[in-house]
Amino acid sequence: MDEQLKNAVSKVPQVTLIFWIIKILATTLGETGGDAVTMSWLGETTADANGWGYLIGTGIFGLIFAVAVLIQIKAEKFHPFLYWFTIVATTTVGTTLADYLTRSIGIGYTGGSAILLACVVASLLIWRFSTGSISITTVNTPRIEIYYWVTIMFSQTLGTALGDWVVDEAEIGYLGSAAIFGAILLVVAALYFWTSISRALLFWIAFITTRPLGAVVGDFLDKPFEKGGLELSRYTASLVLLVAIVVLIFIFKQEPAEEVH
């Protein structure tokens, strides 16, 4: 790898416990925020009947995502608020896009999850063969940033479909599904501390897994009682999650990634 590229500063944060806490909050916000737009604001009947709610929501969040990524790429260094704003943008567009594909178009949760998993794997493989690494410490050039954000967008969309598949198709329920994805994260953490498995690979497994965890937690918060949820206001839940993220970013200083993950 070119020496100048090696010495360039990563534009993504160091992976710490706070990183994962904010990531889970952001993915949960993506679920409640996406549902707030497509189901509450645009109307649940419209979204379910002909898919216009999901499609319009995807267009809105897709535009926000594109603008956020462009600003992130143009930035000369790591900016915590910009980074997490872009993450939230990926998770909201991932929510609405997954709902549009699986519900409106009719691919279904199984088919949608399979297609999106293939997209995530393909994105990582193309990135790996093109640059020689999928480590987040290399996210410091426009080309690698595009690989990074495309992979994240696919993973966020996959997480929504996968979360819905476990809850609805496997009929495990929100809390049971959250326990499953939480257990997977604990296994990944154990592998990180007690094995020599590729840190970059473990990072992406954990990163992808946090999305369905956030999806099922978000659904648990805002779905009706009869479906196993708490039926909280989507707007209130989204606001509380947003405030929590902002407070954590203010309190805990985040540095650019330096170690290989």
Secondary structure, DSSP 8 states (H G I E B T S, - for coil): --HHHHHS--SSB---HHHHHHHHHHHHHHHHHHHIIIIIITTHHHHHHHSHHHHHHHHHHHHHHHHHHHHHHH-SS--HHHHHHHHHHHHHHHHHHHHIIIIIS--HHHHHHHHHHHHHHHHHHHHHHHHS---GGG--SHHHHHHHHHHHHHHHHHHHHHHHIIIIIS---HHHHHHHHHHHHHHHHHHHHHS-S-HHHHHHHHHHHHHHHHHHHHHHHHS-GGGTS----HHHHHHHHHHHHHHHHHHS---B--S--
